[in-house]
Amino acid sequence: MAGTFHANMHKDEGVGTVPGLPPPDTVKPEVREGRIVTTEAPHPPVAANPPAKAGWRENGGIDEEDDMHQDLLSTYLSDKYFGSWWQNAGIIFFCCFTCWVLGRFGAGFTSVVFILAICSTYYRTSIKRFRRRVRDDILREHAKQRLETDFETTEWLNTFLLKFWIIYEPVLSATIIASVDQVLSTQTPAFLDSLRLSKFTLGTKPPRIEQVKTYPKSEEDIVLMDWQFSFTPNDLSDLTARQLKTKVNPKVVLAIRIGKGVVAKDIPVLVENMSFSGLMRVKIKLMSQFPHVKTVDLSFLERPDFDYVLKPIGGDTFGFDVGNVSETSRIFR
């Protein structure tokens, strides 16, 4: 009786309606020794999700070995022959052919004027669009030519450096001190007790990029520029009154410790008021892997101008500038 009631439930209500039983598509009833036994059918394999397409190469179907796929038309025609010139020729042909067809079927002058109005409106809109594109192309090409012949100012970048330098300079100075002290500790001569940087600052006035010349026709993975670079912290002409109150000049103090134990003495070597300017060529080679910059080449195209004050003895109080001694000897020669 119980077996009959169990079979009727499967027949009338379906297997999936009984709580605790698997769905109907996964159940296969079998008769074993006069009893009905249900077994689960194997689940079909779940298809793996296809990998996501990232970047313009995969989404565009472009092979890395052939970056720019060219069809037959782009192979034999230059860029100046591309455009919508064939549309203007097509509207003229459409106007003439439609007027001829209307004339063959006996249409009047009104229908011809209507066709001419439609075609003239389209032609005028197309010409205005063509002239706008030509003007934009001319301005763009003229701007590219000026990049190769003229220098452009970068006041927007200098404004950013002026505000960013105040925040970043203490971090940069601390990083330089940690790196240089590590090298000096391993390269200290035997007759000296220690060498270390006791003071290091590049001042509150940031370097400036006066002018930039860009070469847009360089190789695809090369960025080539000429920078008119200057670092003149002693020039106060472009500083405001608030900046003058908090101005700090560049200063580097190398502490040389002579002697051992109690008789040891620190001799400060002071370098301050550093400044330089020159024309620098910047060449950046890019690559596809992170960090996407393979090499950075920096070289001066002209002889740069360097200036500094070196006081090897005496420090700030009794130190004298070595440059004054060399300048005096040059005059007496």
C-alpha atoms as a printed R data frame, in Angstrom:
    type eleno elety resid chain resno      x      y       z
1   ATOM     1    CA   MET     A     1  0.000  0.000   0.000
2   ATOM     2    CA   ALA     A     2  2.749  2.353   0.822
3   ATOM     3    CA   GLY     A     3  4.573  1.566  -2.411
4   ATOM     4    CA   THR     A     4  1.396  2.208  -4.438
5   ATOM     5    CA   PHE     A     5  0.816  5.577  -2.729
6   ATOM     6    CA   HIS     A     6  4.424  6.630  -3.382
7   ATOM     7    CA   ALA     A     7  4.143  5.781  -7.092
8   ATOM     8    CA   ASN     A     8  0.868  7.692  -7.471
9   ATOM     9    CA   MET     A     9  2.413 10.820  -6.005
10  ATOM    10    CA   HIS     A    10  5.130 10.715  -8.618
11  ATOM    11    CA   LYS     A    11  2.596 10.195 -11.367
12  ATOM    12    CA   ASP     A    12  0.079 12.891 -10.421
13  ATOM    13    CA   GLU     A    13  2.036 15.744  -8.910
14  ATOM    14    CA   GLY     A    14  5.503 15.279 -10.399
15  ATOM    15    CA   VAL     A    15  8.744 14.643  -8.646
16  ATOM    16    CA   GLY     A    16  9.735 18.256  -8.386
17  ATOM    17    CA   THR     A    17  6.644 19.089  -6.287
18  ATOM    18    CA   VAL     A    18  7.596 16.773  -3.424
19  ATOM    19    CA   PRO     A    19  9.788 18.557  -0.869
20  ATOM    20    CA   GLY     A    20 13.285 17.204  -0.537
21  ATOM    21    CA   LEU     A    21 13.401 15.545  -3.981
22  ATOM    22    CA   PRO     A    22 15.638 16.733  -6.842
23  ATOM    23    CA   PRO     A    23 14.174 18.358  -9.988
24  ATOM    24    CA   PRO     A    24 12.410 16.101 -12.527
25  ATOM    25    CA   ASP     A    25 15.154 16.357 -15.178
26  ATOM    26    CA   THR     A    26 17.742 14.927 -12.780
27  ATOM    27    CA   VAL     A    27 15.635 11.916 -11.598
28  ATOM    28    CA   LYS     A    28 15.480  8.542 -13.378
29  ATOM    29    CA   PRO     A    29 12.984  6.079 -11.766
30  ATOM    30    CA   GLU     A    30 14.095  2.428 -11.775
31  ATOM    31    CA   VAL     A    31 12.372 -0.757 -10.533
32  ATOM    32    CA   ARG     A    32 14.655 -2.872  -8.371
33  ATOM    33    CA   GLU     A    33 13.267 -5.985  -6.587
34  ATOM    34    CA   GLY     A    34  9.677 -4.702  -6.774
35  ATOM    35    CA   ARG     A    35 10.555 -1.236  -5.439
36  ATOM    36    CA   ILE     A    36 10.781  2.060  -7.262
37  ATOM    37    CA   VAL     A    37 14.241  3.648  -6.841
38  ATOM    38    CA   THR     A    38 15.146  7.090  -8.145
39  ATOM    39    CA   THR     A    39 18.723  7.906  -9.232
40  ATOM    40    CA   GLU     A    40 20.129 11.291 -10.231
41  ATOM    41    CA   ALA     A    41 21.225 11.695 -13.829
42  ATOM    42    CA   PRO     A    42 24.720 13.109 -14.412
43  ATOM    43    CA   HIS     A    43 24.760 16.859 -14.855
44  ATOM    44    CA   PRO     A    44 25.910 18.153 -18.248
45  ATOM    45    CA   PRO     A    45 29.305 19.841 -18.200
46  ATOM    46    CA   VAL     A    46 29.124 23.556 -17.557
47  ATOM    47    CA   ALA     A    47 30.717 25.566 -20.323
48  ATOM    48    CA   ALA     A    48 33.553 27.793 -19.126
49  ATOM    49    CA   ASN     A    49 33.099 31.528 -19.534
50  ATOM    50    CA   PRO     A    50 35.102 32.918 -22.447
51  ATOM    51    CA   PRO     A    51 37.975 35.187 -21.437
52  ATOM    52    CA   ALA     A    52 37.269 38.901 -21.437
53  ATOM    53    CA   LYS     A    53 38.654 40.952 -24.284
54  ATOM    54    CA   ALA     A    54 40.773 43.806 -22.962
55  ATOM    55    CA   GLY     A    55 42.433 46.531 -24.983
56  ATOM    56    CA   TRP     A    56 42.057 47.829 -28.494
57  ATOM    57    CA   ARG     A    57 44.029 44.969 -30.062
58  ATOM    58    CA   GLU     A    58 41.744 42.145 -28.931
59  ATOM    59    CA   ASN     A    59 38.501 44.070 -29.396
60  ATOM    60    CA   GLY     A    60 39.544 45.243 -32.840
61  ATOM    61    CA   GLY     A    61 40.909 41.868 -33.934
62  ATOM    62    CA   ILE     A    62 44.312 43.354 -34.778
63  ATOM    63    CA   ASP     A    63 47.393 41.179 -34.598
64  ATOM    64    CA   GLU     A    64 50.431 42.521 -32.770
65  ATOM    65    CA   GLU     A    65 52.684 41.767 -35.717
66  ATOM    66    CA   ASP     A    66 50.434 43.747 -38.072
67  ATOM    67    CA   ASP     A    67 49.209 46.735 -36.098
68  ATOM    68    CA   MET     A    68 47.598 48.598 -38.951
69  ATOM    69    CA   HIS     A    69 45.595 46.352 -41.258
70  ATOM    70    CA   GLN     A    70 45.182 47.948 -44.679
71  ATOM    71    CA   ASP     A    71 42.633 46.928 -47.243
72  ATOM    72    CA   LEU     A    72 43.082 47.172 -51.001
73  ATOM    73    CA   LEU     A    73 41.751 50.740 -51.230
74  ATOM    74    CA   SER     A    74 43.940 52.153 -48.457
75  ATOM    75    CA   THR     A    75 46.990 50.410 -49.936
76  ATOM    76    CA   TYR     A    76 46.880 52.127 -53.325
77  ATOM    77    CA   LEU     A    77 45.239 55.468 -52.402
78  ATOM    78    CA   SER     A    78 46.807 58.148 -50.261
79  ATOM    79    CA   ASP     A    79 45.027 59.984 -47.457
80  ATOM    80    CA   LYS     A    80 44.134 63.029 -49.532
81  ATOM    81    CA   TYR     A    81 41.830 60.960 -51.784
82  ATOM    82    CA   PHE     A    82 39.700 59.735 -48.895
83  ATOM    83    CA   GLY     A    83 36.572 61.639 -47.918
84  ATOM    84    CA   SER     A    84 32.971 62.255 -48.938
85  ATOM    85    CA   TRP     A    85 33.659 63.779 -52.377
86  ATOM    86    CA   TRP     A    86 31.770 60.923 -54.039
87  ATOM    87    CA   GLN     A    87 28.623 61.913 -52.103
88  ATOM    88    CA   ASN     A    88 28.545 65.338 -53.759
89  ATOM    89    CA   ALA     A    89 28.982 63.736 -57.164
90  ATOM    90    CA   GLY     A    90 26.207 61.267 -56.339
91  ATOM    91    CA   ILE     A    91 23.689 63.962 -55.383
92  ATOM    92    CA   ILE     A    92 24.327 65.787 -58.656
93  ATOM    93    CA   PHE     A    93 23.779 62.564 -60.603
94  ATOM    94    CA   PHE     A    94 20.607 61.855 -58.589
95  ATOM    95    CA   CYS     A    95 19.224 65.343 -59.306
96  ATOM    96    CA   CYS     A    96 19.856 65.082 -63.062
97  ATOM    97    CA   PHE     A    97 18.508 61.527 -63.342
98  ATOM    98    CA   THR     A    98 15.372 62.265 -61.272
99  ATOM    99    CA   CYS     A    99 14.559 65.384 -63.301
100 ATOM   100    CA   TRP     A   100 14.990 63.377 -66.518
101 ATOM   101    CA   VAL     A   101 12.659 60.624 -65.241
102 ATOM   102    CA   LEU     A   102 10.041 63.190 -64.169
103 ATOM   103    CA   GLY     A   103 10.287 64.855 -67.560
104 ATOM   104    CA   ARG     A   104  9.778 61.530 -69.333
105 ATOM   105    CA   PHE     A   105  6.583 60.927 -67.353
106 ATOM   106    CA   GLY     A   106  5.272 64.439 -68.050
107 ATOM   107    CA   ALA     A   107  5.884 66.057 -64.681
108 ATOM   108    CA   GLY     A   108  5.700 69.843 -64.484
109 ATOM   109    CA   PHE     A   109  8.171 72.540 -63.439
110 ATOM   110    CA   THR     A   110  6.985 72.433 -59.807
111 ATOM   111    CA   SER     A   111  8.241 68.895 -59.259
112 ATOM   112    CA   VAL     A   112 11.608 69.830 -60.775
113 ATOM   113    CA   VAL     A   113 11.905 72.821 -58.405
114 ATOM   114    CA   PHE     A   114 11.055 70.545 -55.464
115 ATOM   115    CA   ILE     A   115 13.816 68.082 -56.419
116 ATOM   116    CA   LEU     A   116 16.286 70.953 -56.917
117 ATOM   117    CA   ALA     A   117 15.445 72.372 -53.467
118 ATOM   118    CA   ILE     A   118 16.099 69.026 -51.779
119 ATOM   119    CA   CYS     A   119 19.368 68.460 -53.621
120 ATOM   120    CA   SER     A   120 20.608 72.027 -53.092
121 ATOM   121    CA   THR     A   121 19.896 71.791 -49.343
122 ATOM   122    CA   TYR     A   122 21.836 68.548 -49.066
123 ATOM   123    CA   TYR     A   123 24.683 69.920 -51.206
124 ATOM   124    CA   ARG     A   124 24.923 73.107 -49.111
125 ATOM   125    CA   THR     A   125 25.014 71.111 -45.850
126 ATOM   126    CA   SER     A   126 27.676 68.794 -47.259
127 ATOM   127    CA   ILE     A   127 29.828 71.702 -48.448
128 ATOM   128    CA   LYS     A   128 29.621 73.414 -45.045
129 ATOM   129    CA   ARG     A   129 30.677 70.182 -43.349
130 ATOM   130    CA   PHE     A   130 33.519 69.743 -45.836
131 ATOM   131    CA   ARG     A   131 34.812 73.283 -45.305
132 ATOM   132    CA   ARG     A   132 34.694 72.869 -41.529
133 ATOM   133    CA   ARG     A   133 36.706 69.655 -41.746
134 ATOM   134    CA   VAL     A   134 39.220 71.253 -44.094
135 ATOM   135    CA   ARG     A   135 39.692 74.185 -41.718
136 ATOM   136    CA   ASP     A   136 40.217 71.842 -38.764
137 ATOM   137    CA   ASP     A   137 42.728 69.750 -40.738
138 ATOM   138    CA   ILE     A   138 44.668 72.839 -41.793
139 ATOM   139    CA   LEU     A   139 44.841 74.141 -38.222
140 ATOM   140    CA   ARG     A   140 45.931 70.714 -36.973
141 ATOM   141    CA   GLU     A   141 48.679 70.358 -39.570
142 ATOM   142    CA   HIS     A   142 49.841 73.903 -38.942
143 ATOM   143    CA   ALA     A   143 50.053 73.161 -35.215
144 ATOM   144    CA   LYS     A   144 52.145 70.041 -35.919
145 ATOM   145    CA   GLN     A   145 54.564 72.031 -38.068
146 ATOM   146    CA   ARG     A   146 54.961 74.625 -35.326
147 ATOM   147    CA   LEU     A   147 55.829 71.875 -32.852
148 ATOM   148    CA   GLU     A   148 58.931 71.010 -34.872
149 ATOM   149    CA   THR     A   149 60.081 74.584 -35.540
150 ATOM   150    CA   ASP     A   150 58.944 76.678 -32.566
151 ATOM   151    CA   PHE     A   151 59.195 76.364 -28.813
152 ATOM   152    CA   GLU     A   152 56.007 76.458 -26.759
153 ATOM   153    CA   THR     A   153 55.639 77.626 -23.193
154 ATOM   154    CA   THR     A   154 54.560 75.354 -20.360
155 ATOM   155    CA   GLU     A   155 53.236 77.758 -17.763
156 ATOM   156    CA   TRP     A   156 50.527 75.282 -16.807
157 ATOM   157    CA   LEU     A   157 53.224 72.772 -15.810
158 ATOM   158    CA   ASN     A   158 55.256 75.404 -13.939
159 ATOM   159    CA   THR     A   159 52.140 76.435 -12.003
160 ATOM   160    CA   PHE     A   160 51.625 72.815 -10.998
161 ATOM   161    CA   LEU     A   161 55.295 72.427  -9.967
162 ATOM   162    CA   LEU     A   162 55.143 75.610  -7.899
163 ATOM   163    CA   LYS     A   163 52.415 74.144  -5.683
164 ATOM   164    CA   PHE     A   164 53.544 70.528  -5.777
165 ATOM   165    CA   TRP     A   165 57.194 71.284  -4.991
166 ATOM   166    CA   ILE     A   166 56.394 72.624  -1.511
167 ATOM   167    CA   ILE     A   167 54.775 69.294  -0.624
168 ATOM   168    CA   TYR     A   168 57.180 66.937  -2.368
169 ATOM   169    CA   GLU     A   169 60.561 68.585  -1.622
170 ATOM   170    CA   PRO     A   170 60.831 67.398   2.032
171 ATOM   171    CA   VAL     A   171 60.090 63.822   0.955
172 ATOM   172    CA   LEU     A   172 62.613 64.044  -1.885
173 ATOM   173    CA   SER     A   173 65.309 65.468   0.399
174 ATOM   174    CA   ALA     A   174 64.759 62.752   3.000
175 ATOM   175    CA   THR     A   175 64.999 60.068   0.305
176 ATOM   176    CA   ILE     A   176 68.245 61.537  -1.040
177 ATOM   177    CA   ILE     A   177 69.786 61.736   2.447
178 ATOM   178    CA   ALA     A   178 68.931 58.084   3.170
179 ATOM   179    CA   SER     A   179 70.360 56.907  -0.153
180 ATOM   180    CA   VAL     A   180 73.546 59.016  -0.025
181 ATOM   181    CA   ASP     A   181 74.304 58.184   3.615
182 ATOM   182    CA   GLN     A   182 74.123 54.499   2.810
183 ATOM   183    CA   VAL     A   183 76.686 54.923   0.040
184 ATOM   184    CA   LEU     A   184 78.944 57.177   2.116
185 ATOM   185    CA   SER     A   185 79.011 54.722   5.004
186 ATOM   186    CA   THR     A   186 80.495 52.041   2.738
187 ATOM   187    CA   GLN     A   187 82.898 54.370   0.900
188 ATOM   188    CA   THR     A   188 84.372 56.228   3.887
189 ATOM   189    CA   PRO     A   189 88.206 56.336   3.769
190 ATOM   190    CA   ALA     A   190 90.133 54.679   6.557
191 ATOM   191    CA   PHE     A   191 91.598 57.943   7.938
192 ATOM   192    CA   LEU     A   192 88.110 59.401   8.469
193 ATOM   193    CA   ASP     A   193 85.688 58.416  11.188
194 ATOM   194    CA   SER     A   194 82.494 58.994   9.154
195 ATOM   195    CA   LEU     A   195 80.931 60.829   6.239
196 ATOM   196    CA   ARG     A   196 77.298 61.856   6.265
197 ATOM   197    CA   LEU     A   197 74.890 64.471   5.004
198 ATOM   198    CA   SER     A   198 73.862 66.602   7.950
199 ATOM   199    CA   LYS     A   199 71.727 68.997   5.887
200 ATOM   200    CA   PHE     A   200 70.142 68.738   2.480
201 ATOM   201    CA   THR     A   201 67.449 70.858   0.875
202 ATOM   202    CA   LEU     A   202 66.706 72.025  -2.662
203 ATOM   203    CA   GLY     A   203 64.886 75.121  -1.466
204 ATOM   204    CA   THR     A   204 61.340 76.306  -1.830
205 ATOM   205    CA   LYS     A   205 61.577 77.453  -5.438
206 ATOM   206    CA   PRO     A   206 60.996 74.609  -7.908
207 ATOM   207    CA   PRO     A   207 62.779 74.079 -11.234
208 ATOM   208    CA   ARG     A   208 61.156 75.528 -14.325
209 ATOM   209    CA   ILE     A   209 60.634 74.309 -17.862
210 ATOM   210    CA   GLU     A   210 60.938 77.499 -19.862
211 ATOM   211    CA   GLN     A   211 60.212 76.127 -23.334
212 ATOM   212    CA   VAL     A   212 59.469 72.794 -24.979
213 ATOM   213    CA   LYS     A   213 59.908 71.645 -28.563
214 ATOM   214    CA   THR     A   214 58.202 68.377 -29.550
215 ATOM   215    CA   TYR     A   215 59.001 66.131 -32.519
216 ATOM   216    CA   PRO     A   216 55.717 64.426 -33.523
217 ATOM   217    CA   LYS     A   217 57.265 62.577 -36.500
218 ATOM   218    CA   SER     A   218 59.483 60.384 -34.360
219 ATOM   219    CA   GLU     A   219 59.048 56.604 -34.184
220 ATOM   220    CA   GLU     A   220 55.829 55.116 -32.833
221 ATOM   221    CA   ASP     A   221 57.396 54.022 -29.523
222 ATOM   222    CA   ILE     A   222 59.657 57.076 -29.087
223 ATOM   223    CA   VAL     A   223 58.745 60.373 -27.394
224 ATOM   224    CA   LEU     A   224 61.296 63.028 -28.355
225 ATOM   225    CA   MET     A   225 61.346 66.524 -26.861
226 ATOM   226    CA   ASP     A   226 63.748 69.413 -26.228
227 ATOM   227    CA   TRP     A   227 63.390 71.138 -22.858
228 ATOM   228    CA   GLN     A   228 64.752 74.573 -21.994
229 ATOM   229    CA   PHE     A   229 65.332 73.767 -18.344
230 ATOM   230    CA   SER     A   230 66.354 76.073 -15.499
231 ATOM   231    CA   PHE     A   231 66.770 75.921 -11.737
232 ATOM   232    CA   THR     A   232 67.479 79.433 -10.463
233 ATOM   233    CA   PRO     A   233 66.472 79.742  -6.800
234 ATOM   234    CA   ASN     A   234 68.313 83.083  -6.464
235 ATOM   235    CA   ASP     A   235 66.019 84.771  -8.993
236 ATOM   236    CA   LEU     A   236 63.371 86.621  -6.969
237 ATOM   237    CA   SER     A   237 61.614 88.449  -9.803
238 ATOM   238    CA   ASP     A   238 58.778 85.920 -10.168
239 ATOM   239    CA   LEU     A   239 58.087 85.401  -6.449
240 ATOM   240    CA   THR     A   240 55.252 86.999  -4.520
241 ATOM   241    CA   ALA     A   241 55.609 88.775  -1.169
242 ATOM   242    CA   ARG     A   242 54.249 85.749   0.706
243 ATOM   243    CA   GLN     A   243 56.684 83.426  -1.065
244 ATOM   244    CA   LEU     A   244 59.600 85.723  -0.224
245 ATOM   245    CA   LYS     A   245 58.824 85.474   3.502
246 ATOM   246    CA   THR     A   246 59.047 81.683   3.488
247 ATOM   247    CA   LYS     A   247 61.813 81.352   0.902
248 ATOM   248    CA   VAL     A   248 64.619 78.857   1.671
249 ATOM   249    CA   ASN     A   249 67.728 78.584  -0.508
250 ATOM   250    CA   PRO     A   250 69.232 75.235  -1.521
251 ATOM   251    CA   LYS     A   251 71.870 73.990   0.889
252 ATOM   252    CA   VAL     A   252 73.917 70.817   1.201
253 ATOM   253    CA   VAL     A   253 76.188 70.221   4.242
254 ATOM   254    CA   LEU     A   254 78.543 67.251   4.223
255 ATOM   255    CA   ALA     A   255 79.827 66.454   7.719
256 ATOM   256    CA   ILE     A   256 83.364 64.983   7.692
257 ATOM   257    CA   ARG     A   257 84.320 63.545  11.067
258 ATOM   258    CA   ILE     A   258 88.050 63.387  11.716
259 ATOM   259    CA   GLY     A   259 89.650 61.624  14.635
260 ATOM   260    CA   LYS     A   260 88.516 58.912  16.982
261 ATOM   261    CA   GLY     A   261 86.546 58.950  20.191
262 ATOM   262    CA   VAL     A   262 86.804 62.088  22.324
263 ATOM   263    CA   VAL     A   263 89.184 63.928  19.982
264 ATOM   264    CA   ALA     A   264 86.873 63.501  16.953
265 ATOM   265    CA   LYS     A   265 85.764 66.680  15.211
266 ATOM   266    CA   ASP     A   266 83.159 67.381  12.525
267 ATOM   267    CA   ILE     A   267 84.279 69.553   9.612
268 ATOM   268    CA   PRO     A   268 81.316 70.811   7.576
269 ATOM   269    CA   VAL     A   269 81.646 71.200   3.811
270 ATOM   270    CA   LEU     A   270 78.941 73.579   2.609
271 ATOM   271    CA   VAL     A   271 77.471 73.824  -0.882
272 ATOM   272    CA   GLU     A   272 74.707 76.391  -1.335
273 ATOM   273    CA   ASN     A   273 73.005 78.649  -3.868
274 ATOM   274    CA   MET     A   274 73.094 76.005  -6.599
275 ATOM   275    CA   SER     A   275 71.620 76.973  -9.945
276 ATOM   276    CA   PHE     A   276 71.872 75.770 -13.519
277 ATOM   277    CA   SER     A   277 70.173 76.191 -16.879
278 ATOM   278    CA   GLY     A   278 70.492 74.577 -20.266
279 ATOM   279    CA   LEU     A   279 68.845 72.984 -23.271
280 ATOM   280    CA   MET     A   280 68.130 69.319 -22.605
281 ATOM   281    CA   ARG     A   281 66.947 66.618 -24.981
282 ATOM   282    CA   VAL     A   282 64.544 64.074 -23.485
283 ATOM   283    CA   LYS     A   283 64.093 60.757 -25.305
284 ATOM   284    CA   ILE     A   284 61.623 58.252 -23.850
285 ATOM   285    CA   LYS     A   285 61.300 54.752 -25.298
286 ATOM   286    CA   LEU     A   286 57.981 53.042 -24.544
287 ATOM   287    CA   MET     A   287 57.076 49.366 -24.256
288 ATOM   288    CA   SER     A   288 53.891 47.329 -23.883
289 ATOM   289    CA   GLN     A   289 54.683 45.822 -20.446
290 ATOM   290    CA   PHE     A   290 54.447 47.658 -17.147
291 ATOM   291    CA   PRO     A   291 55.803 50.266 -16.306
292 ATOM   292    CA   HIS     A   292 55.531 51.034 -20.070
293 ATOM   293    CA   VAL     A   293 58.738 53.137 -20.099
294 ATOM   294    CA   LYS     A   294 61.774 51.167 -21.217
295 ATOM   295    CA   THR     A   295 64.506 53.821 -21.226
296 ATOM   296    CA   VAL     A   296 64.788 57.556 -20.553
297 ATOM   297    CA   ASP     A   297 67.726 59.372 -22.163
298 ATOM   298    CA   LEU     A   298 68.667 62.844 -20.936
299 ATOM   299    CA   SER     A   299 71.409 64.829 -22.666
300 ATOM   300    CA   PHE     A   300 72.369 68.491 -22.963
301 ATOM   301    CA   LEU     A   301 72.378 69.865 -26.508
302 ATOM   302    CA   GLU     A   302 74.422 72.886 -25.438
303 ATOM   303    CA   ARG     A   303 76.906 73.600 -22.720
304 ATOM   304    CA   PRO     A   304 74.866 74.156 -19.536
305 ATOM   305    CA   ASP     A   305 75.501 76.978 -17.101
306 ATOM   306    CA   PHE     A   306 76.221 75.878 -13.521
307 ATOM   307    CA   ASP     A   307 76.709 78.098 -10.496
308 ATOM   308    CA   TYR     A   308 77.215 77.274  -6.838
309 ATOM   309    CA   VAL     A   309 78.960 78.410  -3.676
310 ATOM   310    CA   LEU     A   310 81.435 75.927  -2.160
311 ATOM   311    CA   LYS     A   311 82.782 76.501   1.344
312 ATOM   312    CA   PRO     A   312 85.032 73.583   2.335
313 ATOM   313    CA   ILE     A   313 86.191 75.135   5.616
314 ATOM   314    CA   GLY     A   314 84.380 77.300   8.115
315 ATOM   315    CA   GLY     A   315 80.799 76.539   7.195
316 ATOM   316    CA   ASP     A   316 78.258 79.373   7.361
317 ATOM   317    CA   THR     A   317 80.209 81.523   9.828
318 ATOM   318    CA   PHE     A   318 83.830 81.670   8.669
319 ATOM   319    CA   GLY     A   319 83.644 79.810   5.399
320 ATOM   320    CA   PHE     A   320 84.971 81.286   2.175
321 ATOM   321    CA   ASP     A   321 83.893 80.541  -1.358
322 ATOM   322    CA   VAL     A   322 86.410 78.556  -3.393
323 ATOM   323    CA   GLY     A   323 84.991 80.090  -6.535
324 ATOM   324    CA   ASN     A   324 86.204 83.535  -5.493
325 ATOM   325    CA   VAL     A   325 89.757 82.224  -5.156
326 ATOM   326    CA   SER     A   326 89.698 80.658  -8.622
327 ATOM   327    CA   GLU     A   327 88.156 83.820 -10.107
328 ATOM   328    CA   THR     A   328 90.865 85.980  -8.498
329 ATOM   329    CA   SER     A   329 93.662 83.760  -9.821
330 ATOM   330    CA   ARG     A   330 92.151 83.879 -13.308
331 ATOM   331    CA   ILE     A   331 92.106 87.701 -13.232
332 ATOM   332    CA   PHE     A   332 95.777 87.972 -12.183
333 ATOM   333    CA   ARG     A   333 96.806 85.696 -15.022
